[in-house]
Amino acid sequence: MSPESPAFLFLHAFLINNFVLALFLGLCPFLGVSAKIKTAVPMGLAVIFVMLVASLCAYGINILLVHFEIEYLRLICYIAVIASAVQLVEMTVKKLSPTLFRMLGIYLPLITTNCAILGMALFQTFNEYNFVQSLAYSLGAGAGFMLALVLMAGLREKLELASVPDACTSAAISFMLAGLLSLAFMGFAGLGG
Amino acid sequence: MPRDAKQLSPPTMDTLKEGVWKENPVFIALLGLCPALAVSNTALNALAMGLASTVVLLGSTTLISVLRHLIPKQVRIASYIIIIATFVTIVDYTIHALSLELYNALGAFIQLIVVNCMILGRAEAYASKNRVITTIINSIGMGAGFTLALFLVGAIREILGFGTFFGIPLFGPDFQPWAVFILPPGGFIVLSLWLVLFAAIRRRKEQRKEVAHVA
């Protein structure tokens, strides 16, 4: 696969440079919502959706910004758009499933300050991806986030039953697990040529 | 009102110190972890990132504290983010002008300071309720704590991963660097070990207090 092809970009964001495990983006929700698979899956889906919306908006806005030569407003515009997209998702989830809304709690509005989303928007701008490439990249990033979240949730459900040393508070042992997962993901380096 | 009196109490040494140790943003509150791990592969990068975040934190919380009576409650989060984004843009352009090498090393992570939850957390939990002077002191403490945490992680990763400290070789030519510590897994593992260490210290302190109480 050529490094420019959308399929490669998807793989690149999904496995090779996984947003959570290789780029350290979106760690707060990664630790906050990964206690149970039941919450991890809907959270992952919400992030994928916000990723796609944010990617589309960021692509459009960037064309406008470049046209008017006001690139220094990029950060402010991106964050405003992401915040609105998150608001939209929040209202939809609240309407469709109040139970899920309560389960996700504070982490749903906090998608706004999820660096994975802004990071994806900034990377796609820096690398000057075209429309299809941006879409593939954001889909991969979202799916990669969800994969990491669900894997971690599965591990942590097992961890509940294990006896760990007292000093290893839940955060410390979770980071150790994340480190091992990250080590495993390094095996994907070079995948797809 | 007594509640107001408490909030407007004069700043003390504790206001400064709590961010460094008792409420350290990274080690205790687990906020702002993404930059703490992503750019902390050398001590210098970690220090630069810590200082850049401190400047943004200080600038934005000060402004938010000044404007705290003017910002309507319903749109406060959006206003905070816009203010923070402004300061991040300033810092981003400043670093770009000062040192291109550093700018390339930190990459997009300077712009990602805007979504550092530590800063928004301070704005919402502290700056919006406190006087300007207390806010400034508290932000300096928090920034120092954040920089310290980044530095601790970065120093260990650089020493083990490159065998250097601020670029100065430590172990001589025969040292075989542990490449894993510069790579992503190393970040998670080093941070996890620091967390274990701090948790152990805190537990011991609590146990001592209990023993003293019983005796």
Interface residues (C-beta under 8 A of the other chain):
Chain A: L21 A22 L23 F24 L25 G26 L27 C28 L31 Y72 L75 I76 I79 A80 A83 L110 T112 T113 N114 C115 L118 G119 L122 F123 F126 D166 A167 C168 T169 A171 A172 I173 S174 F175 M176 A178 G179 L180 S182 L183 M186
Chain B: L30 L31 L33 C34 P35 L37 A38 I77 A78 I81 I82 A85 T86 V88 T89 D92 Y93 A108 Q111 L112 V114 V115 N116 C117 L120 V180 L183 P184 P185 G186 G187 F188 I189 L191 S192 L193 L195 V196 A199 A200 R203
